[in-house]
Amino acid sequence: DAPVRFGMGQGRAGRQDQGGEGGPVGRGQVFDREAFGLSEQEAEVMRLVSCGLSNREIADKLCLSEGTVRNYISNILAKLNLRDRTNLAIFYLTGGKPARAD
């Protein structure tokens, strides 16, 4: 499996979306899910969270229940020792670097 690459498509409400090749808004970073012990599905949920989608929207897009999406997010947060979905999105968009509280 190849690392998830950031793209430059338009997401919900005009937000930048990561789909396809390229870098996260000009940075060229790659999120390597395997380095963090995440499944392909968990990485996809992370990508969609980072695009600003709600659990319902993610569930609809991936043909999952909303509860399953909540479980995925809880598991991801626990695996990566992150506090909330905002930290999850920052972690993903920076290629796996934790948010700093300077």
N, C-alpha and C positions, 0 to 999 in steps of 0.2 A: 504494500500500500504506500502510495506517495503522500508526503505531507500535505496538509491543507494549505492552499495558496490563496492569498488575498487578491481580490479583483477590484474593479472600479465601477460596477454597475450601480444603478439607482435603486435603493431599497424603499421601504415604506416611508411615506411622508418626506420623500426627497433625500433620505439619509443615504450615505454611502453603503453599498452592499458588497460583500465579498463573494463573488461568483466567478470562477474560472481562474485565469492566470493573472499574474501581476503582483503588485505589492500593496500593502495597506496604505492607501492615500499617499503614494509616493515613497514609502519606506523600503519596499522590497523584502519585508520580513516574512518568514514562514512559521506557521504553528505546527510543530511536530508532535502530533497526538501520541505517538508511540513512546516518546521520551517521557511522557507524563502518565503512561499507563491507561490511556483512554481508548475506548472502542470507537469505531467509525461513527456509530450512531451518536455517541456522546459528543464527539467533535462536531458533528452536524448540529446538534442542539446548541452547543456553545456558539457556533457561527450564527445561528438564527437569533439567539439571545443578543449577540453583539450587534445585530442589525436592528435591534429595538422591537422585535416581535414579542407579543404576549404569549403566555403559555397556551392559550386557546388557538392563536394563530399558528404557533409551532405545531400543535397537535393536528390542526387541519392540514397543514402543509405536509406533514410526515405520516398522515393517516394513523395517528395514535390517539389514545384518550388523553384528556388533560391531566389526569392523575398520573399516567405513565410519564408525561413530560415533567411533572413536578418531581417524580422519583428520579428521573435522569438528572435533573438540576441538583437535587439534594446529594446524589451520589458524586457528581462532578465537584460540587463545593467541598465535600468531605475528602475526596481524593487529592484535591489541590490545596486543601486547607485555606479556602477562601470564605469570606464572611457572607457575601450576598451576590446577586446577579450583576450588580454594577461592577464589583471587583472581578467577577467572572469575565465580563465583557472587556474590561481593561486588560486583564491577563491575556485573553485571546488576541486582542487587537495589537498588543505589543509583542506578540510572538512568544509569550510565556514568561514575560517579566512581571513580577508582582507590582501592584500599585504602591507608590511610596507615600508616606504620610509626613512629609517634611514640613 
